[in-house]
Amino acid sequence: MTSWIRSLGVYADRRMVVLAFLGFASGLPLLLVYSTLTFWLLEEGLDIESVGLFAATALPYSLKFLWAPIVDRLPVPGLGAIFGLRRGWLLLLQIGLIGAIGLLAMSQPGGAPLMCALAALLVAFLSASQDVVVDAYRIESLEDEEQGAGAASAVFGYRMGMLVASAGALHIAQWSGDWQLTYFAMSLLMLVGVITTLVCAEPKRPEDDDTPEDTAAHFKEGVIGPFKNFAGRPGWLLIACFVVLYKLGDALANTMVNPLLADLGFSNTVIANIAQTWGLGASIIGVFVGGLLVRQLGIVGALWVGGVLQMASNLMLTLQASIGQDAQLLTATIGVQNLSGGLGTAAFVAYLSALCHKKYTATQYAVLTAIATALQTASSTGAGYAVASLGWGNYFIATTVAALPGLLLLYWLAKHELVGLDRNDRHQ
């Protein structure tokens, strides 16, 4: 117990506080081009077909690995010399986001929806790029055993940023009756990121960084090097398969939670209070507990705990579907599901972070997260058809089964010492 209490001190580390504020700066822009923007567009009288076209703002988040080598290898002229590779890019992107969100605020969605869409796409591009740099900064600032706590701090800040950009923005819009003022206020909140970047320390680069001086050769190394490095590891293809499968069951279950609750007849108020507010709190607790587990049990041990709990939590949804409209059971179901999901997320992010060579941090992490979500996204699109065919109870049993391949692969990789981590980082 003493060691667990002592481990809590990691969250008071200055680096963890920095990661929480950088997480806030990452989470803030996301919903400003998604759900929050949708409310503004509908109030301006845009039809649902036109609103749907704004879904294209999701593209930069899915494709950010394509330009990750640029921010991974090439410093920002001027700013890079003063602030370093990571902080130079952070400062440029955060200042750019202030301007882009301000540009979105000045747009006229009702009169010029195309200009509004282009401004939203610019915000999304800069936001996705900032995510790449923040992830690289987090990984390079911490040792492997600290990655779980770092993930928890960053996720906490990220969720707070999303909360401000959703509920906070809606309250400002309701109070002021002015969406432009609301978006200007959101743009100024990006100063949290700017100030954090100015006061934080630049992470150290690897001492064996022997990249070429020539810019073209430097960039080529940044594109090919990350893949060559990853593919040079024993069992790399199985590691990639594990990355794809670990969160699959959890993702498939999460996709259909809100439709299940609506189908069971829960009111919007109950869904907001339990599924959203209580769920957010349980998820945050989960990521902090996950960070402690990584520190106490090691990354592989935390992956086991998170994976088993995620799989078991899906059965709670099966029970909910069977019992029906029971608010007390819903509180327990949402609590267990979000707590286990947050715990698994912290362990998984720590694992992906530890897989990255610090010479190629931004690119490798962006690629790993892209392949981690590819199958989840593809399979989630057919979730509604699966529910229609199987029924709610059988669907969530199927999501439980979908979690098994990832755990079996983890067992095989751990048994054959092919998890991709140094021996000292595997506490099996």
Summary of the structure (lengths in Angstrom):
residues: 428
radius of gyration: 21.6
end to end distance: 20.0
largest distance: 65.5
contacts: 1529
relative contact order: 0.13
helix: 83%
strand: 0%
